Amino acid sequence: MLVIGGLGLYGFRDVSYGLERYIRDADAVFLEPYTSVLPGFSLEGFKSRFGKTPVILSRRDLEDENGEKVLAEAARGLAVLVTIGNPLLATTHSALVVEAKRRGIDAILLPAASVIDGIILETGLHIYKIGKTATLVYPQPSLGFYPYSTYEAVKENLKRGLHTILLLDLKVEENVYMGLGDAAKLLLELEEKVGENVFDNETLLIGVARATAPDSRVYVEPLSRMRNVDAGPPPHTLIVPGLLHDSEAEYLSARWGVVKEVFSSWNSTVKTKYMSI
């Protein structure tokens, strides 16, 4: 049997009772740490909490080798794969479930808090006002690659008055993490390349650092100021807000001390600049 469960957003705080039981009963436990970052986590803490030391999987193990190590153990007994956040936010894990079913291996999936949950809790943004989510990755100028699809996603969401969550590039195995400042600078770089007047120095951005961790932080700044923000350790997420409902503005104001006029001014910009296109 294969069990895939999420650790959530901070240390072992979000681990469900069900996942803990499966880990303790498992014949083999695997940890996939390359698709995200988990503040407050340590291998020593894992062993102390669950009585097991997990086998650390690389991207190669799960993607290039199709999770063969995990599936071989699942064919023999109970194999548990733990991930950061919610298991199926990474498509790698859905492919593993498909392959397990193809081999006749039972698969159970246990949810946990995802980065989307964390963003909603920190910002108070309404789930039904969130448009297409996109990933903002580092460009590769030598190959002529820039994340133009991300630019288009923001533009289309703004035309509908919707918020855009931008998941920022990270390469855990290379110790490379995109911060809020780097992300803001990249948005301006994209504007220079595309030139459709989506981003400028006054574009309002919401930055979330280490969502729901004890040292979490939310920044609400125009792009000109967000580009200079140092938000500390990862993970970070950037949001381009659309039209903010009064209750969303009230939440951000009450929790993070943002003057509400910032949001009313931005709403006017969205209506006149984007929704009229």
Secondary structure, DSSP 8 states (H G I E B T S, - for coil): -EEEEE-BSSTTTT--HHHHHHHHH-SEEEEE-SS---TT--HHHHHHHHS---EE--HIIIIISTTHHHHHHHHHS-EEEEESBSGGGSHHHHHHHHHHHHTT--EEEE----HHHHHHHHH---GGGB---EEE---BGGGTB--HHHHHHHHHHHHTT-BEEEEE-EEGGGTEE--HHHHHHHHHHHHHHH-SS---TT-EEEEEESTTSTT-EEEEEEHHHHTT----SS-EEEEE--S--HHHHHHHHHHH---THHHHHHHHHIIIIITT-
